[in-house]
Amino acid sequence: MQAAYDNEMEIYIHIPFCVRKCLYCDFLSAPADASVRRNYVLALKNEIIMRSYKEVWPAGKMPVIPSVFFGGGTPTLLDAEDLADILELIKERFNVGKDAEITIECNPGTADENKLAAIRRAGFNRISIGLQSTDDQELKRLGRIHDYSDFVKVWEASAAAGFENTNLDLITGIPGQKTADMIRTADQILSLAHRPKHISLYSLMIEEGTVFKQLYDAGQLDLPDEDEERKIHWEIIDRFEKAGYKQYELSNLSLPGYECLHNTGYWTGREYLGFGIGAASYLRGIRFADTRSLDEYINYWIPGAEVKGAGNISEGFAASEDRFFGPLSEKENLTESDMIEEFMFLGLRMTKGIDTGEFKRRFGKNVEDVYGNIICKHVGEGLLVSSDNRLFLSRAGQDLANYVMSDMIIDKKMNL
């Protein structure tokens, strides 16, 4: 079995701070004061240093980094100087490609033209702004910290700062939302002087531990029914596609040439290394995630003495697990069946689906050898399409993606 990419790896940086928690949000994020943010940045830098020693990489060969993504939380809550320092350290310690896509997430109300200009000068070349809706009442229902006028200010500031590669996040299925409401949002976006190059269109999910989950359980959340939400979803996709965008993943559209390189890497199996609390990584068949405890993370990574020497780690991960990994919330060695499942789950998220030839290259067997009956079943139901050595979801299949993908779970008793 061969790796998906012989010498490429993505980097993700998690900034877990926000002004306040949105009512629907279950991300690992929370408000924090300046001293906590300062300590977190120091800890983050130490983690980056520790995991960048050449001795931990096979033959001391550092993978090429085609994309770096600062997510959150709200990364733009940090000072521009801190963000620039973190990115500079990554470039110093890792083999970041000359033309690498370097994304930062931003919420309206957390950055102005001066901060965005400084961030752009630091080397960030893609910005993702969490708009969610252009309707102020919908934004209020979501518990967002901004209104549409706040978005317009940060949007114009990002253009003035030189951000040309741009994404907007939108949400469908907001309480009380009708198709006409979302159409107005789409039309307002299409009327912007600087159109976004990329749109992320997410369906609202009711997650455990959120205010929305409490309201939902109490019967106090006026959600569109499933048919209405799907109608809204496809109406908006059609509207954007008529304007020149193309849906390339279940929840993402872009103008030609502006697909998100970082996320596409996840969906096609590129290895990745995450820094910060809760950040996930996938390297050489090992999937792991940093501790989700802010205190544990800071207390472990801040002592500078802990990261000054490489130590005896020439053997790779196994010889230096504690020093390389640090405190983790999970760690798993993936089996071949795990990797096959993930190839299918993630690949089918893309509208072009999976390449059956690539499946055979990676796993040494035809996809029909593993999923023949399942493929026949869902092709017959009109949910899967098999064409030109590709297997992909139809529109009906996208609406029932969880049903289709649940059939891709392999019985671990199977002899692959």
N, C-alpha and C positions, 0 to 999 in steps of 0.2 A: 504494500500500500504506500503510495507516494503522498507527500505533503501537497497541499493546494498551491502553495507558493514557496519556491525553494529558498528565497532569501528576502522576503518582505514581511514586515510586521507593522501594524498600526499602533498608535499611542492614544490613550484616552486619559484625560485629567479631570477628576471630579472635584468641583467646588461646591460644597454642600450648604451654602448660605443663601438665604432669601430674606426679603423685607418682612414678609409674613406668609404663612402657609395658605395656598389656595384651597377652596373648599373641597375640591375633587382630587387633590394631589396626594399620592402615596410615595413620592420619590424620597430618597434619603436626603432631606434638606430641612433647615430650620433657621430662624434668626439667630444671630450671635453678635457679641460686641466686638469692638476693634481689637482688643487684646487676644481674644480667642482666634479671630481671623489671622492675626499676626503670627501666633504660634502654629497655626495650621499651615501657613505658607512655609515656615521653617521646617516643619516635619515633612511636608511634601517634597521640599528640595532634598532633604536627606534621603528619603525613599528613592527619589530619582537617581541620586548619586550611587546608592548601594546597588541598585539593580542595573547599573550601567557598566560595572567593571567588566572588561573584556574577557576575564577569566571564566565568567559564568556562561559564555556563549561558545558553542562548539568551535574548536580550533581558533578561538579568540576572534571569530568573524562576526561583526555586528551586522544584523539585518538592515536592509534599506527601509526607511520609514516614508511611505508615500502619503500619509495623512496623520494629522494631529488634531484632536477634538477636545476643546474645553467645554464641558457640560456641567449641569447642576440640577437643582439650585440655580443660582444666578451668578455666573462668573464675573459679570460686570459690576458686582458689588465690591470686588476687590479694587484696590488702587491700580491705576494703569501701570505704575512702576512695578508693582508686584507681578502683574500678569506678564509684563515684558521680561522680568527677571526669570520667571519660571520657563517661559518659552526659550529664552537665551540659553538657560541651563540644559534644556532638552536638546537644543541644537549643538551645544558643546559636547554632550555626553553620548548622544546617539547619532546615527548616520541618517539624518533627515535629508530627503531628496531635495534637489535644487528647486524643483517645481511642485513641492509637496502642497497639498490642500491643508490649510490650517484654519480651523473653524473656531469661532467663539459664540456661545449663546448669550443673548442679551434680552432683558425684559424692559419694556418702556418704563421710563421713570428712574432708571438706574445708570444712565449715561447721558452725557451731553457731547457737543461737537468736539470740545477740547479732549475729553477722555477718549472718544472714538478715534480722533486723529492720532493720538499717542499710541493707541492699540494698533492702528493700521501701520504706523511707522515701525512698530516693534516686529512686524512680520506676519500678523494675522491677515489673511486674504479672503476669508469667507465669514459672513456674519449671519446668524440665525436668530430672528427676533420672534419672541412669543407674543403674537397678537391675539390669537384665538377667535376674535370676532371684531367687527367694526361697530357693533351695536352696543351702546353704553349700558343699556339695561341687561343685556346678556353678560357683559363683562362683570357687572355688579353681582349677578346671580352666581357667577363662577368664583367670586371672591378675589378677582384680580385687583392689583394695586393701581391700575391705570385706566384711563378712558381713551377714546379714540384720538382725541387731540394730543394726548401724551405720545401715542404711537407715531403720529404724523411728525412730531418734533424729532423723535429719535430716528425715524426713517429718513428724514431730510438731512439730519446730522450725519448719518452713516454714509449717505451719498456724497455729502460735502467732504467727508473724511477720506473718500476714495474707495469705499467698498463697492465693488461691481458685482461680485459673486454673492448673492443674497438669498436667504430663505425666510419665508413666513410660516409660522405654525398656526393652523386653524383647527377648530373643534366643531364637529357636528353632533347633534343629539343633546344640545344644551337644554336644560329645563325650560319649557314654554316655547321652544323654537319651532317655527314652521318653515316649510320649504321657501316661501317668499322671503323670510328673514335671512336665510343663508344666501339666497340669490343676491340680495342687496349687498351682503358682505363681499361676495365674489366680484360683483360689478364695481364696487368701490376700489377693490384691489386692482382690478384691470384698468381703472381710470387714473391710477397713480402716475405721476410724471416719470418716475423710475420704477418700472415694473420689476417685481421680484423674479429672479431666475429660477427659483425653486419654490414649491409649495408642499408642505407636509399637512395632510388632511386626516386628522385623527377622529375616530368615533369615541365619544365620551364613555368611559368605563367606570362603573361604580366599584371602587376598591375598598377592601377591608381597612379599617383604621382611619377613614376619612369622615369629614362632616357629612358629605353627601351620602355615605353608607348609613349613617345614623338617621338622616332625613328619609332615605329610601325605606329603611326598615320600619319607620314610623308612618309610612304612607304619605309623606309630606313633600315628595319630589315629583313635579309635573313633567315627566319625561315623555318625549315622542315615543309612540309604539315602534316596534321593530320595523314594520313595513314603512312607516313614515320616515324613520331614520335612514333606511336604505334608499328610499326615494330621494331624500335630501343629498345623500352621498353621491349617487350617480348623476343627479342633476348638476351638481357642482363640478364633478369630474368632466362631464360633457361640456359644460360652459368653459372651463379652462382649456380643454382640448381644442375647442373651436377657436380659441384665441392663440393657439400655437404651442400649448404645453402638451406633454405626453405622459400618461400614467406609466411608470416603469416598475412600480412596486405597489403593494396593496394600499399603502397610505401616502404615497409620494408621487409628485408630478414635477416635471422640469421642462424648461426650454431645451432644445437640442444642445448637447455638449455640457450641460450643467447638472447632470445627475450627481448626487452626493457620493464622492469617491469613498469616504470613510464608511458610510453605512452599507454601500455596495460591497465593500470588503467583508463586513460581517456576514452578509447574505450569501457570499460565494466562498466562505471558509478561510479567509485570510487570518493569520495569527494576529493577536493583539495583546498589548500589555497595558494594564490600567493602573493609575496612581490615585491615591486618595481613598477616603473611607468608602467601603462598599464597592469600590471599582473592581470590575471583573477582568480577568485575563484568560487567554487561551494560548498555550505554548507547548509544542511538541507532545501533543496528546494529553496535556494536563490542563484542566480548567480549575481556576481558583479565584477567590474574591477576598479583598482586604476586609479587615474587621469593620463592622458597622458602628463601633463605639468610637466617638470622637475622642474621649479621654484616653482610651487604650491606644489609639493611633498616635496621638500627640506624645504621650508618655514614652512610647516605644521609640519613635523616630527622632525626637528632638536631641537626645544626648549626642553631641558631635563626635565623641570618641568612638561611638558605635559604628560609624561609617567611614572612618579615616583609612582603615587598612583592609585590603581585599581578603587577607587570610588565606587559608588553604582551600581554595575553591576551584582549582584547576579541573576537577572532575566534572564540573557542571552543577546542575541543581541538586543532585542527590548528595553531593559532598558539602553542601552549604545551605540546606533547606531553611534553617531558622534565619540565617543572615539574609538570604535572598527573599524569602517569602514574607518574613515578619509575621505579625498576628493576622490570622485569617478568619473569615466567617465560614468559608467552605473550601474544600480542595478535593478534586476527583480525578482519577486516572480514567480517561474515556476508553471504553471497549470499542471494538470495530462496529458492533451494532449501534452503540451510542453515536458514533461518527456518521454512520449511514442515516440514522434518524435525523440528525441535525442537518445533513446535506439535503434531505428531502424537505424538512420543515422550513428551513431558511430559503432554500432555492425556490420553493413554490410560492414564497412571498413576492418574488419578482414576476412581472407580467410575462416575461419571456420564459419563465420556469427553469427547469433543469435541462442540462445537456446530457443525453443518455450516454454519449461517448465519453464525457468527462467522468460520469459515474463509473464506467468500466475502467478508465485510466486510474482512478483513485482506489477502487476497491477490488479490481481484478475479476469482476463478474458483471453480467448484464443486469440492468435494473429489473427486468422481467423475472430473473432468477429469484429475486427477493420479494417483489411486489406484483407479480404477474396477475394474480386473481383480483387484487385490490385495484390495479389499474383498469382491468376489464370492467369491474363493477362501476367505477366512477366515470369512466368514459361512456358506459351505457346509460348512466344517469344524467349525462350532459354536464357533469361538473369538472371533468378533466378532458383535456384535448391532447392527443398525441399526433405530432406532425413534424416532419423534417428533423428527426432525431431529437426533438424537444418534447417535454411533457409540461403542460402548464394549465392553470386554472381558467375556466371560462368565467364570464361575469357571474353566472349563477354559482359557480364554484367558489368565487371570491366571497360571496355572501355566506357561503356555508364552509368557509375554509377550516374552521375548527373541527367540523365533522369529518372532512376529508383527511386532515392531518392526523386526527386521532387514529385513523386506520393505518398510519405509517409507523405506529409503535410496534417494535419488533418483539415477538415472543422470545425472551432470552434463552428459552430452551431450544430454539432453532439452531441447527448446525449450519452456520454461514460459511 
